[in-house]
Structures are given as structure tokens and as C-alpha cells.
Amino acid sequence: MSDFKPTYLCIKQHSVTKLLYLCKTTRSYEKMLKYKGSGRYWNRHLKEHGKEFVETLWYCLFTEKEELVKFALMISENMDIIQVKDSNGKKIWANEKFENGLDGGWEHVNENPDKFIENRKMKKARDAWKKKFDSSKEFRNAVKEHTIKMAEIHLLNLIDNKKYVEDFSNAVSLGKKGKSVSKRPGSQIGEKNSNYGNRHPGLNSGEKNPQFGTMWITDGTQSRLLRKNEMIPAKWRKGRTMGISQ
């Protein structure tokens, strides 16, 4: 038993730009007239110039698959819907391949269906995340707390971890889109940290440092300095909560 459904072959036109689009749909007659089309080039054009200007110039209902394919390909070839251009060099038809009446204008799906499915999943995940973020104050606070925590880790690494400093400095350099980076001593992040003690002797080591022999601890909401030889209180841990300290 054939799974072929009665199909309308249509010619749509943008009434303002006059761009044409050959497409097919299995929708009912009323929905076929309202159908905008689904081709990649065509949809980009509608997004730029307005979907409300789409009109149906011609349509025909086919109940036989072979007749549909034969007629759709005949129009595609005779009208040269891929290549033909007007006197200004612009495409007359929005089609990017011949219409065969079966798979329509979904070229991006036909060429790489796995990528299309993956993109759809990613979009659904992004939409779900945004919906939750907009509707839940608790979720927004959790995101804010996580963001602050990640920023704290980044800053601590930037201060204490030379390898991290080097990687971060390189990333900043690459992000400048080809612009040269100054080689003056202390001009880059890594150099600035490594040369700070040389330019200000005694300030970052030894007893002249006001924080000498101490460490930051936090309970998640506030931070304070503690002598390294003192025991960390219960429910406190090493680290610092940015913005709040004693």
C-alpha cells in the first residue's frame, strides 16, 4: 500500500520583491493557500522582506505520485528555477535545487539530517533554559551564584597558577584579531604578575606584606582572613566569596 498523500504543487511569490518559489505541500486547500514555503533561501528572503507579502500564484492537486514528480521536474527544468536571473543579476526563483514534489525545499535537511536533528535539539534546550531562567527567581539566583563562583575560581587561578596565567594571556592575545601585543615588561597579564615583586620588592612576600601568614576562608556568603596556623571553623572552607569580606 502506497504512503503517498494527495499533494499540492504551488508557485508562491513575494508581492513586493516579485521573487518566485516552487514548492509542494500535503496540507488542506485552505492551509495550502496560507502556506509560506520552507526553502532555506526563500525563508531568508521572507525574514528580510516580510512573510505577510507571500501570495499563491498557481497551484495544482496531484493524487498520483508519478504524475506529481514528472510535472514538478518538468517545471523545474523548463523554468530553470536554479540558475535563471533577471537583468540585474538577481535570482528569479528562490529554489536552490529542482523541486520533485516529494522532499520540497528542505535542502538543509536532505543534505545533513543528523546535523539538522542535533541543531533542533540544541535549540529546544536553549529555549527551555531561557524559559526556566525567565520564570524562576530561584533558578536565576542559582545561576548568579554559580557565575560568581566561577569568576572567583578564575581570579584565584589568575593570581596563583602560572600555567593558567600563561594560557589566559595567550587566549587574550588570540582574541585581538591579529593585532600585535605589546612586548614591554609587564604589558601582558602573565608578565605583570611575574614581575610585580621585582618592581615592588617586599610587597608580595615576607613580613612586609600585610597578609603575610594568612589565608582567605569563606562560608559561602562572607569571607575573612585567617592565620595559616589556626584551625578552619566548622562550615567554613578555604576560598573567598567576592564582594563580601570582613
Steps between C-alpha positions, in 0.01 A plus 500: 500500500641839398562762769465782247261778605314735260742787447468857379774634274511880540671810371534767770608859442613782723273783386756772577825351367331273240724205595339166406510166683390157376394275787267220607277431801262227618292750698131558439386752238453783753834435668673464162397855409647629829813285475814718476753239380801352676808537278819634656560784250128578490469521880799735525335719239168504690677582825658804336205621292195376693294179501174691481562577132496136381224414253407186303528553125421145390421157645400152389390196703664166413368163617760291315861505615648435153301784343604739776870423464486520120321836498710655779826410325365623166426844647838505677687427177294715262506802733866438595404583858855468637703706254274753328554866600348835408672787319654616829658163567256405779339157533145478367423181693595434863551127440851364553429163336236348271164442665392137467175527694619263773761667722426864423740776595655345810844482341676538834314197637562287193872578492575439869205359698709414807626858531146632455369278781790597729439872435131456579590330830743780590240766422241323717753480783584873469130593491427284806793658691383854413141420598615365837732798554220750426239326716697384805660745743661207683663381177625853420658524846664161454643611165626824656666309786663258258625788283655675801662175610652443156627860494659447841674183384621681188646788701668271752654299217608820332690598814642165612538276194777600257386250235147635520633855469698402190202329336270790581751751367530304174121486467477876545768548235317275252176687566650823368438393137857522381598821680855496636545470874742732675819329617584761766578344840182465698275568198344155491308342784754226563792745494322741730451237767848350468679839508290662772736395780805624306348843449366522857744300715370382835132569434389152395717286723638500853382686805464831315193355330197585723346162408816303575423170676125522437250343263145576388215282625127517420171347612343570159350838592787686668880486504776582748872457552631225725849428630639196323584337834139535621232233449230567241161533681216258427301570183782718368746413224801645323404761240337836473148615417543803277351829612444408869787483748586583856 
